[in-house]
Amino acid sequence: MTLRERLGAELFRKVAGPNGEQARERVHGTPGARWFAPDSPIARVHGDASMFVGGIRAVMLQSLHPAAMQGVADHSGYRGDMWGRLAQVSTYIAMTTFGTERDALQVIRAVQRAHESVTGTMPDGTAYAANDPHLLGWVHVAEIDSFLAAHDRYGQQRLVGGERDTYVAQTAVAAEHLGVIGAPRTEAELRTALEAYAHELRATPEAREAISFLLLHPDLPLAARPGYLTLAAAAIGLLPTEARRELRLPPVPPLTNRVLGQLGTRTIRWAMSSGHERARALQQETAQA
């Protein structure tokens, strides 16, 4: 096995979990109708190495909603299995983007069932629930904004013109099946939705501690941490200024941000090229079946 293949396999295990190969076979190799074509905007964004940066930014941005952060603190614990949770999220995104409609709906139902027990009370006595459409809406728009921002900066095949609205509309399909009401379908609607949540956002002590733990204790071998911090720095550089200040994160100079992000995403793209080739081969085999 070459250095590229070893690095790619290790990255894939981290983001997809120990059953990643089986999940890839199911996502790309199962015959059946799919929501999106392999070359559609959502497939291009969600299949790109820029998702590593976008995913970190999304976690940071999502933490600014006190109810979302309280749910994590009460039920998941950011000091727990960070990579295990990442594998669950990456499988969800892969299945709802590339998988059959049947499998996509199945994984959505599994998330809804998991959310049923995620309820509690905020310090001020306000109740929260993970299945609350308003809270789901915040998680969705913060995520899509992050994926789009990272892809704009570091994506290999950028979205242009109407493709940007198409991407936002395509992400609304799974979001509304999950429980989001009136998910944005254009980039302008996405910006409006983000602004509508602005007055609710603030960094709680739990949010600041969680993000600090995410950055300083990534549960990676020492040799892999510089690469991870490169991606994290790129994600911080893409955060809105107010979000960065709320989380007490240091500013990243624009040139440094761009260089680090390009270095990180290009390395990931290089390392995982064989895995992407395997996914494309499975897609072709499935289409011909």
C-alpha positions in Angstrom: 0.0 0.0 0.0 1.4 3.4 -1.0 1.7 6.4 1.3 -1.3 8.0 -0.4 -3.4 4.9 0.1 -2.4 4.5 3.7 -3.2 8.2 4.5 -6.4 8.0 2.6 -7.5 4.9 4.4 -6.8 6.4 7.8 -8.7 9.6 6.9 -11.6 7.5 5.7 -11.7 5.4 8.9 -11.7 8.6 11.0 -14.6 10.2 9.2 -16.6 7.2 8.3 -16.0 4.9 11.3 -15.0 1.2 11.5 -17.8 0.2 9.2 -17.0 2.8 6.6 -16.3 0.4 3.7 -19.6 -1.3 4.2 -21.4 2.0 4.3 -19.7 3.1 1.1 -20.8 -0.1 -0.6 -24.4 0.5 0.5 -24.4 4.2 -0.4 -22.9 3.9 -3.9 -23.6 0.3 -4.8 -27.2 -0.2 -3.9 -29.5 -0.1 -6.9 -32.6 2.2 -6.7 -33.9 5.6 -7.3 -31.9 8.5 -5.9 -32.8 12.1 -5.1 -29.8 13.6 -6.9 -27.7 12.9 -9.9 -23.9 12.2 -9.4 -22.9 15.4 -11.0 -25.5 17.6 -9.3 -24.5 20.6 -7.2 -25.2 18.8 -3.9 -23.0 15.9 -5.0 -20.2 18.1 -6.0 -20.2 20.0 -2.7 -20.7 17.1 -0.3 -18.2 14.9 -2.2 -15.4 17.5 -2.0 -12.5 17.8 0.4 -13.7 21.2 1.4 -16.3 19.5 3.6 -13.6 18.8 6.2 -13.3 22.6 6.7 -17.0 23.2 6.3 -17.8 20.5 8.9 -15.6 22.1 11.6 -17.0 25.5 10.8 -20.5 24.1 11.1 -19.9 22.7 14.6 -18.5 26.0 15.7 -21.4 28.0 14.3 -24.1 25.6 15.5 -22.7 25.9 19.1 -23.8 29.5 19.2 -27.5 28.6 19.7 -27.8 28.0 23.5 -30.5 25.4 23.1 -28.6 23.4 20.5 -25.5 23.5 22.7 -27.4 22.5 25.8 -28.7 19.4 24.1 -25.1 18.4 23.2 -23.9 19.1 26.8 -26.8 17.2 28.4 -27.1 14.2 26.1 -23.9 13.8 24.0 -21.1 15.3 25.8 -18.4 16.9 23.7 -15.7 15.0 25.7 -17.1 11.7 24.5 -16.6 9.9 21.2 -16.1 12.9 18.9 -15.0 10.8 16.0 -17.9 8.3 16.5 -20.4 11.2 16.2 -18.5 12.5 13.2 -18.9 9.1 11.5 -22.7 9.2 12.2 -23.0 12.7 10.6 -20.8 11.8 7.6 -22.9 8.6 7.0 -26.1 10.7 7.2 -24.8 13.2 4.7 -23.5 10.5 2.3 -26.7 8.5 2.5 -29.0 11.5 1.9 -26.8 12.9 -0.9 -25.7 9.8 -2.8 -27.8 6.9 -1.4 -31.1 5.5 -2.6 -34.3 7.3 -1.6 -35.2 4.3 0.5 -31.9 4.3 2.4 -32.0 8.1 2.8 -35.4 8.0 4.4 -34.3 5.1 6.6 -31.3 7.1 8.0 -33.5 10.1 8.5 -36.0 8.1 10.5 -33.1 6.8 12.6 -32.0 10.3 13.4 -35.6 11.3 14.3 -35.8 8.4 16.7 -32.5 9.3 18.3 -33.8 12.9 18.7 -36.9 11.8 20.6 -35.0 11.4 23.9 -33.0 14.6 23.5 -35.1 16.9 25.6 -34.4 19.0 28.6 -34.5 22.4 30.3 -32.3 25.4 29.8 -30.8 27.2 32.9 -33.6 29.7 32.7 -36.3 27.0 32.8 -37.1 27.0 29.1 -37.7 23.6 27.6 -35.8 22.4 24.6 -36.2 19.4 22.2 -33.9 18.2 19.5 -36.9 17.5 17.2 -38.2 21.1 17.5 -38.5 22.4 13.9 -37.1 25.8 14.8 -34.0 24.2 16.4 -33.6 21.8 13.5 -33.8 24.8 11.2 -30.9 26.5 12.9 -28.7 23.4 12.7 -29.6 23.1 9.0 -28.9 26.7 7.9 -25.7 26.8 9.9 -24.5 23.6 8.3 -25.4 24.6 4.7 -23.9 28.0 5.1 -20.7 26.4 6.3 -20.5 23.8 3.6 -21.1 26.5 0.9 -18.6 28.9 2.4 -15.9 26.2 2.6 -16.7 25.1 -1.0 -16.5 28.7 -2.3 -13.1 29.0 -0.8 -11.6 25.6 -1.2 -13.8 23.5 -3.5 -12.4 21.9 -6.6 -15.3 22.6 -8.9 -17.1 25.8 -7.7 -20.8 26.5 -8.0 -21.7 29.3 -10.3 -24.9 31.1 -11.2 -28.1 29.2 -10.6 -26.1 26.2 -9.3 -25.9 27.9 -5.9 -29.7 28.2 -5.6 -30.0 24.6 -6.8 -27.6 23.4 -4.1 -29.6 25.2 -1.3 -32.9 23.8 -2.7 -31.4 20.2 -2.9 -30.3 20.4 0.7 -33.9 21.3 1.7 -35.1 17.8 0.6 -33.6 15.8 3.5 -34.0 18.8 5.9 -37.7 18.9 5.5 -38.0 15.1 5.7 -36.2 15.4 9.0 -38.6 18.0 10.3 -37.4 21.5 9.2 -40.3 23.6 8.2 -39.8 25.9 5.2 -36.1 25.2 4.6 -34.4 27.8 2.4 -34.5 27.0 -1.3 -32.3 29.9 -2.6 -29.1 31.5 -1.4 -31.0 34.7 -0.7 -33.5 32.7 1.5 -30.5 31.1 3.3 -29.1 34.5 4.1 -32.5 35.7 5.4 -32.9 32.6 7.6 -29.5 33.1 9.1 -30.3 36.7 9.9 -33.6 35.7 11.5 -31.7 33.5 14.1 -29.1 36.2 14.8 -30.8 37.6 17.9 -30.9 34.1 19.5 -27.2 33.4 19.2 -24.6 33.8 21.9 -21.7 31.7 23.2 -22.5 30.0 26.5 -19.7 28.8 28.8 -20.6 25.3 27.5 -20.1 26.4 23.9 -16.7 28.0 24.6 -15.5 24.9 26.5 -16.8 22.6 23.8 -15.0 24.4 21.0 -11.8 24.7 23.0 -12.0 20.9 23.6 -12.6 20.3 19.9 -9.5 22.3 18.9 -7.1 21.3 21.7 -8.1 17.6 22.3 -9.0 16.1 18.9 -8.1 12.5 19.9 -5.6 12.1 17.1 -2.0 10.9 17.0 0.5 13.7 17.6 1.7 13.4 14.0 -1.8 14.0 12.7 -2.6 17.0 14.8 -0.8 19.7 12.7 -2.9 18.7 9.7 -6.1 18.8 11.8 -5.2 22.3 13.2 -4.6 23.5 9.7 -8.1 22.6 8.8 -9.4 24.1 12.1 -7.6 27.3 11.4 -9.1 27.5 8.0 -12.6 26.9 9.5 -12.0 29.7 12.1 -11.0 32.0 9.3 -14.3 31.4 7.5 -16.5 32.2 10.6 -18.4 35.5 10.7 -16.4 38.0 12.8 -19.1 38.2 15.5 -19.2 34.4 15.8 -15.5 34.2 16.2 -15.5 36.9 18.9 -18.3 35.2 20.8 -16.3 32.0 20.9 -13.1 33.9 21.8 -11.2 32.5 18.9 -8.2 34.3 17.5 -8.4 36.0 14.2 -6.7 34.2 11.3 -5.0 36.6 8.7 -6.7 36.2 5.3 -3.6 35.0 3.5 -2.7 32.6 6.2 -6.3 31.3 6.2 -6.2 30.7 2.5 -2.8 29.0 2.4 -3.7 26.7 5.3 -7.0 25.8 3.9 -5.6 25.1 0.4 -2.8 23.0 1.9 -5.2 20.9 4.0 -7.9 20.3 1.4 -5.4 19.6 -1.4 -3.7 17.0 0.8 -7.0 15.4 1.6 -8.1 15.4 -2.0 -4.8 13.8 -3.0 -4.9 11.1 -0.2 -8.5 10.1 -0.8 -8.5 10.0 -4.5 -8.5 6.2 -4.6 -11.6 6.1 -2.4 -13.4 8.5 -4.7 -12.5 6.4 -7.7 -14.0 3.4 -5.9 -17.2 5.3 -5.2 -17.4 6.4 -8.9 -16.9 2.8 -10.0 -19.7 1.6 -7.7 -22.0 4.3 -9.1 -21.3 3.2 -12.7 -21.8 -0.4 -11.8 -25.1 0.4 -10.1 -26.3 2.5 -13.1 -25.6 -0.3 -15.5 -27.3 -3.0 -13.3 
